[in-house]
Amino acid sequence: MSSNIAQVGNKGERVRSDCFVTLELTESGGLVIQPESKVKALFGKDILRLAREVLEFFDIRHARLTIEDSGALSFVLAARIEAAVKRLISAEKEFLPAMIPENEYQTARDRQRISRLYLPGNTPSLMINAGIHHPDGIILDLEDAVAPDRKYEARFLVRNALRHLNFYGAERMVRINQVPKGLDDLEFLVPHNVNLILVPKCESAEQIHQVNERILQISKRLGVKASIWLMPIIESALGVVKAYEIATAAENVVSLAIGLEDYTADLGTRRTVEGTESFFARCQLVVACRAAGIQAIDSVFSDVDDMEGLRQTILRSKALGYDGMGCIHPRQIRVIHENYAPDRDEIEKAKKIVRAFEEAEAKGLGVVSLGSKMIDPPVVKRAMKTIATAVKIGKLSQNWREEA
């Protein structure tokens, strides 16, 4: 392909909500924009107007732009054209979609992270309505889910999605590429409303320090004030050995996740449903997280049709002490929430503990007891978390104190 031609995006019969753009810089002739779209009659003028606006924003006066549209929304179209432009010219400025007010929220360090839905960072059709399934977090993936030759263009799409896509209250997460390459991804994320960054294949505290140093540099330069949480992913034998070091590397590390596909590959074994080969690693990660006071997140369950297998995996995971897990399909979310949520006995016990704590507090007592047993502060804190989770999942009414 000529050095003055760039092609970006996706096309084909199965492609939806995306486009494929071919941009050729020319020496004369002005801007020739040719949209090919099934919805050209309805949106052709809008596509032309946006395409011209992006090109002129980057001071391109002579070019031929072909757009093969498959129903791309404006933030997708703008991302594709900008990526094509920056394949051909050097430009620091960005053509940014508006930050929608629905996304102007930050997330707490200890917020619930039972479910995290992975979405490929270069496939807009899977992003657009993901929030309506109400996962706790939505992960726009720049790592394994994006082909190596598409990672550059995916950054623009993920950036625009963070600004303009309605996440319906889900935590806005992005999995960057492995450090050090992933450090360059941060320029597209830090200023643009990301809540949490997943650091894949993490094997040392130094990698966390590198990520935070780059976040700090970008934040200072652009005046970003929001907190950005980190979730390192442990995916190797070395990472497991250094789990506590990683968990305590920085104040903004809020959880560790384990990635069992890469971990078992590193061991030279196969991942099984029983999980015997990963039992030590999963226990090690939970212990590290508990010692560090952060959340432990289990690996994804890859068979999206086996709901009973997923349920059994969750019950084993919960028994080990995990707080949640990743998922790769929206249909897994409900099963994950229902089975990680506290059961009836856990809820009843938590209610008794919280009531005892509140009664002691009302009486000004420094000691909390339930029957003949003393209740330590960590136990009260866990009971309150159990209650909060049960309420959020719908297993307990918000007015449970007034109910018999």
For each residue, the residues with C-beta under 8 A, 3 or more apart:
1: 5 6 7
2: 5 24
3: 88
4: 24 25 26 88
5: 1 2 22 23 24 25 88
6: 1 22 23 83 84 85 87 88
7: 1 20 21 22 23 84
8: 20 21 23 80 81 83 84 87 153
9: 18 19 20 21 68 80 153
10: 15 18 19 20 70 122 123
11: 15 18 19 20 68 70
12: 15
13:
14:
15: 10 11 12 18 20 70 125
16: 70 71 125
17: 70 71 72 73 76 124 125 128
18: 9 10 11 15 70 71 72 76 80 123 124 125
19: 9 10 11 67 68 69 70 72 76 77 80
20: 7 8 9 10 11 15 67 68 80
21: 7 8 9 65 66 67 68 80 81 84
22: 5 6 7 65 66 84
23: 5 6 7 8 63 64 65 81 84 85 87 88
24: 2 4 5 63 64 65
25: 4 5 60 62 63 88 89
26: 4 29 32 62 63 64
27: 62
28: 62
29: 26 32 62 64
30: 61 62
31: 52 55 56 60 61 62 63 65
32: 26 29 63 64 65
33: 48 51 52 55 65 67
34: 64 65 66 67
35: 40 44 47 48 51 67 69
36: 40 66 67 68 69
37: 40 43 44 47 67 68 69 70 71
38: 69 70 71
39: 42 43 44 69 71
40: 35 36 37 43 44 47 69
41: 44
42: 39
43: 37 39 40 46 47
44: 35 37 39 40 41 47 48
45: 48 49
46: 43 49 50 74
47: 35 37 40 43 44 50 51 67 69 77
48: 33 35 44 45 51 52
49: 45 46 52 53
50: 46 47 53 54 74 77 78
51: 33 35 47 48 54 55 65 67 77 81
52: 31 33 48 49 55 56
53: 49 50 56 57 95
54: 50 51 57 58 78 81 82 85 95
55: 31 33 51 52 58 60 63 65 81 85
56: 31 52 53 59 60 61
57: 53 54 93 95
58: 54 55 82 85 89 91 93 95
59: 56
60: 25 31 55 56 63 85 89
61: 30 31 56
62: 25 26 27 28 29 30 31
63: 23 24 25 26 31 32 55 60
64: 23 24 26 29 32 34
65: 21 22 23 24 31 32 33 34 51 55 81
66: 21 22 34 36
67: 19 20 21 33 34 35 36 37 47 51 77 81
68: 9 11 19 20 21 36 37
69: 19 35 36 37 38 39 40 47 72 77
70: 10 11 15 16 17 18 19 37 38
71: 16 17 18 37 38 39
72: 17 18 19 69 76 77 80 124
73: 17 76 77 124 128
74: 46 50 77 78 97 164
75: 78 79 97 160 161 163 164 165
76: 17 18 19 72 73 79 80 124 157 160
77: 19 47 50 51 67 69 72 73 74 80 81
78: 50 54 74 75 81 82 95 97 160
79: 75 76 82 83 153 156 157 159 160
80: 8 9 18 19 20 21 72 76 77 83 84 153 156 157
81: 8 21 23 51 54 55 65 67 77 78 84 85 95
82: 54 58 78 79 85 86 94 95 156
83: 6 8 79 80 86 87 152 153 155 156 157
84: 6 7 8 21 22 23 80 81 87 88
85: 6 23 54 55 58 60 81 82 88 89 91
86: 82 83 89 90 91 156
87: 6 8 23 83 84 152
88: 3 4 5 6 23 25 84 85
89: 25 58 60 85 86
90: 86
91: 58 85 86
92:
93: 57 58
94: 82 159
95: 53 54 57 58 78 81 82
96: 159 160 163 192
97: 74 75 78 160 163 164
98: 163 164
99: 103 104 163 164 193
100: 103 104 163 164 165 166
101: 104
102: 166 167 168
103: 99 100 162 163 165 166 167 172 193
104: 99 100 101 193
105: 169
106: 195 226 227
107: 111 171 195 196 229
108: 111
109: 227 229 252 254
110: 254 295
111: 107 108 136 171
112: 136 324 388 389 392
113: 116 136 137 171 254 255 295 297 323 324
114: 136 323 324 325 336 337 340 341 389
115: 135 136 137 324 325 326 327 332 333 336 337 340
116: 113 135 136 137 138 139 171 173 297 324 325 326 327
117: 130 133 135 137 138 139 170 326 327 328 330 333
118: 139 141 145 175 300 326 327 328
119: 123 126 127 130 138 139 140 141 145
120: 123 126 141 145 146
121: 140 141 142 145 146 154 155 157 158 174
122: 10 145 146 147 150 151 153 154 157
123: 10 18 119 120 126 127 145
124: 17 18 72 73 76 127 128 157 161
125: 15 16 17 18 128
126: 119 120 123 130
127: 119 123 124 130 138 140 161 165
128: 17 73 124 125 165
129: 132 133
130: 117 119 126 127 133 135 138 167 170 330
131: 134 138 165 166 167 168 169 170
132: 129 168
133: 117 129 130 330 333
134: 131 168 169 170 333
135: 115 116 117 130 138 170 327 330 333
136: 111 112 113 114 115 116 170 171 324
137: 113 115 116 117 170 171 172 173 196
138: 116 117 119 127 130 131 135 167 170 171 172 173
139: 116 117 118 119 173 174 175 198 326
140: 119 121 127 158 161 162 172 173 174 175
141: 118 119 120 121 144 145 146 174 175
142: 121 145 146 151 154 155 158 174 175 176 177 182 185
143: 146 175 176 177 178 182 200
144: 141 200
145: 118 119 120 121 122 123 141 142
146: 120 121 122 141 142 143 150 151 154
147: 122 150 151
148: 151
149:
150: 122 146 147 153 154
151: 122 142 146 147 148 154 155 177
152: 83 87 155
153: 8 9 79 80 83 122 150 156 157
154: 121 122 142 146 150 151 157 158
155: 83 121 142 151 152 158 159 185 188
156: 79 80 82 83 86 153 159 160 188
157: 76 79 80 83 121 122 124 153 154 160 161
158: 121 140 142 154 155 161 162 174 188 189
159: 79 94 96 155 156 162 163 188 189 192
160: 75 76 78 79 96 97 156 157 163 164 165
161: 75 124 127 140 157 158 164 165
162: 103 140 158 159 165 172 174 189 192 193 194
163: 75 96 97 98 99 100 103 159 160 192 193
164: 74 75 97 98 99 100 160 161
165: 75 100 103 127 128 131 160 161 162
166: 100 102 103 131
167: 102 103 130 131 138 170 171 172
168: 102 131 132 134
169: 105 131 134
170: 117 130 131 134 135 136 137 138 167
171: 107 111 113 116 136 137 138 167 195 196
172: 103 137 138 140 162 167 193 194 195 196
173: 116 137 138 139 140 194 195 196 197 198 231
174: 121 139 140 141 142 158 162 185 189 194 196 197 198
175: 118 139 140 141 142 143 197 198 200 233
176: 142 143 179 182 183 185 186 189 197 198 199 200 211
177: 142 143 151 181 182 185 200
178: 143 181 182 200 201
179: 176 182 183 199 202 207 210 211
180: 183 210
181: 177 178 184 185
182: 142 143 176 177 178 179 185 186 199 200 211
183: 176 179 180 186 210 211 214
184: 181 187
185: 142 155 174 176 177 181 182 188 189
186: 176 182 183 189 190 197 211 214 215 218
187: 184 190 191 218
188: 155 156 158 159 185 192
189: 158 159 162 174 176 185 186 192 194 197
190: 186 187 194 215 218 219 222 224 228
191: 187 218 222 224
192: 96 159 162 163 188 189
193: 99 103 104 162 163 172 226
194: 162 172 173 174 189 190 197 228
195: 106 107 171 172 173 228 229
196: 107 137 171 172 173 174 228 229 230 231 254
197: 173 174 175 176 186 189 194 211 215 228 229 230 231
198: 139 173 174 175 176 230 231 232 233 257
199: 176 179 182 202 207 208 211 230 231 232 233
200: 143 144 175 176 177 178 182 233 235 259
201: 178 233 235 236 239 259 262
202: 179 199 207 208 232 233 234 235 239 246
203: 207 236 238 239 242 246
204: 207 208 238 242 245 246
205: 208 209 242 245 246 248 249 250
206: 209 210
207: 179 199 202 203 204 210 211 232 246
208: 199 202 204 205 211 212 230 232 246 249 250 253
209: 205 206 212 213 249 250
210: 179 180 183 206 207 213 214
211: 176 179 182 183 186 197 199 207 208 214 215 230
212: 208 209 215 216 230 250 252
213: 209 210 216 217
214: 183 186 210 211 217 218
215: 186 190 197 211 212 218 219 228
216: 212 213 219 220
217: 213 214 220 221
218: 186 187 190 191 214 215 221 222 224
219: 190 215 216 222 223 224 225
220: 216 217 223
221: 217 218
222: 190 191 218 219
223: 219 220
224: 190 191 218 219
225: 219
226: 106 193
227: 106 109 252
228: 190 194 195 196 197 215 252
229: 107 109 195 196 197 252 253 254
230: 196 197 198 199 208 211 212 250 252 253 254
231: 173 196 197 198 199 253 254 255 256 257 297
232: 198 199 202 207 208 239 246 247 249 253 256 257
233: 175 198 199 200 201 202 256 257 258 259
234: 202 239 240 243 246 256 257 258 259 263 281 285
235: 200 201 202 239 258 259 261 262 263 266
236: 201 203 239 240 262 263 266
237: 240 241 263 266 267 281
238: 203 204 241 242
239: 201 202 203 232 234 235 236 242 243 246 263
240: 234 236 237 243 263 280 281 284 285
241: 237 238
242: 203 204 205 238 239 245 246
243: 234 239 240 246 247 256 284 285 288 289
244: 247 248 287 288 291 292
245: 204 205 242 248 249
246: 202 203 204 205 207 208 232 234 239 242 243 249 253 256 288
247: 232 243 244 253 256 288 289 291 292 294
248: 205 244 245 253 292
249: 205 208 209 232 245 246 253
250: 205 208 209 212 230 253
251:
252: 109 212 227 228 229 230
253: 208 229 230 231 232 246 247 248 249 250 256 292 294
254: 109 110 113 196 229 230 231 294 295
255: 113 231 289 294 295 296 297 323
256: 231 232 233 234 243 246 247 253 285 288 289 294 295 296 297
257: 198 231 232 233 234 297 298 299 326
258: 233 234 235 263 278 281 282 285 297 298 299
259: 200 201 233 234 235 262 263 299
260: 263 264 271 275 278 281 299
261: 235 264 265 271 299 302
262: 201 235 236 259 265 266
263: 234 235 236 237 239 240 258 259 260 266 267 278 281
264: 260 261 267 269 270 271 277 278
265: 261 262 268
266: 235 236 237 262 263
267: 237 263 264 277
268: 265
269: 264 277
270: 264 277
271: 260 261 264 275 277 278
272: 275 276 277
273: 309 312 313
274:
275: 260 271 272 278 279 282 313 316
276: 272 279
277: 264 267 269 270 271 272
278: 258 260 263 264 271 275 281 282
279: 275 276 282 283
280: 240 283 284
281: 234 237 240 258 260 263 278 284 285
282: 258 275 278 279 285 286 298 317 320 322
283: 279 280 286 287 320
284: 240 243 280 281 287 288
285: 234 240 243 256 258 281 282 288 289 296
286: 282 283 289 290 296 320 321 322
287: 244 283 284 290 291
288: 243 244 246 247 256 284 285 291 292
289: 243 247 255 256 285 286 292 294 295 296
290: 286 287 293 296 321
291: 244 247 287 288
292: 244 247 248 253 288 289
293: 290
294: 247 253 254 255 256 289
295: 110 113 254 255 256 289 323 324
296: 255 256 285 286 289 290 321 322 323
297: 113 116 231 255 256 257 258 322 323 324 325 326
298: 257 258 282 317 322 324 325 326
299: 257 258 259 260 261 325 326
300: 118 325 326 327 328
301: 306 309 310 313 325 327 332
302: 261 328
303: 306 309 310
304: 328 329 331 332
305:
306: 301 303 309 310
307: 310 311 331 332 335
308: 311 312
309: 273 301 303 306 312 313
310: 301 303 306 307 313 314 332 335 336
311: 307 308 314 315 335 339
312: 273 308 309 315 316
313: 273 275 301 309 310 316 317
314: 310 311 317 318 325 335 336 339 340
315: 311 312 318 319 339
316: 275 312 313 319 320
317: 282 298 313 314 320 322 325 340
318: 314 315 321 322 339 340
319: 315 316
320: 282 283 286 316 317
321: 286 290 296 318
322: 282 286 296 297 298 317 318 325 340
323: 113 114 255 295 296 297 340
324: 112 113 114 115 116 136 295 297 298 336 340
325: 114 115 116 297 298 299 300 301 314 317 322 336 340
326: 115 116 117 118 139 257 297 298 299 300
327: 115 116 117 118 135 300 301 330 332 333 336
328: 117 118 300 302 304 332
329: 304 332
330: 117 130 133 135 327 333
331: 304 307 334 335
332: 115 301 304 307 310 327 328 329 335 336
333: 115 117 133 134 135 327 330 336 337
334: 331 337 338
335: 307 310 311 314 331 332 338 339
336: 114 115 310 314 324 325 327 332 333 339 340
337: 114 115 333 334 340 341 393
338: 334 335 341 393
339: 311 314 315 318 335 336
340: 114 115 314 317 318 322 323 324 325 336 337
341: 114 337 338 389 390 393 395
342: 346 347 350 386 389 390 395
343: 346 347
344: 347 348
345: 348 349
346: 342 343 349 350 386
347: 342 343 344 350 351 386 387 390 395 396
348: 344 345 351 352
349: 345 346 352 353 383
350: 342 346 347 353 354 382 383 384 386 387 390
351: 347 348 354 355 383 387 400
352: 348 349 355 356 370
353: 349 350 356 357 370 375 379 380 383
354: 350 351 357 358 380 383 384 387
355: 351 352 358 359 401
356: 352 353 359 360 368 369 370 375
357: 353 354 360 361 368 375 380 383
358: 354 355 361 362
359: 355 356 362 363
360: 356 357 363 365 367 368 369
361: 357 358 364 365
362: 358 359
363: 359 360
364: 361
365: 360 361 368
366:
367: 360 374
368: 356 357 360 365 374 375 380
369: 356 360 372 373 374 375
370: 352 353 356 373 375
371:
372: 369
373: 369 370
374: 367 368 369
375: 353 356 357 368 369 370 379 380
376: 379 380
377: 380 381
378: 381 382
379: 353 375 376 382 383
380: 353 354 357 368 375 376 377 383 384
381: 377 378 384 385
382: 350 378 379 385 386
383: 349 350 351 353 354 357 379 380 386 387
384: 350 354 380 381 387 388
385: 381 382 388 389
386: 342 346 347 350 382 383 389 390
387: 347 350 351 354 383 384 390 391 396 400
388: 112 384 385 391 392
389: 112 114 341 342 385 386 392 393
390: 341 342 347 350 386 387 393 395 396
391: 387 388 394 395 396 397 398 400
392: 112 388 389
393: 337 338 341 389 390
394: 391
395: 341 342 347 390 391
396: 347 387 390 391 400
397: 391 400 403
398: 391
399: 402 403
400: 351 387 391 396 397 403
401: 355
402: 399
403: 397 399 400
404:
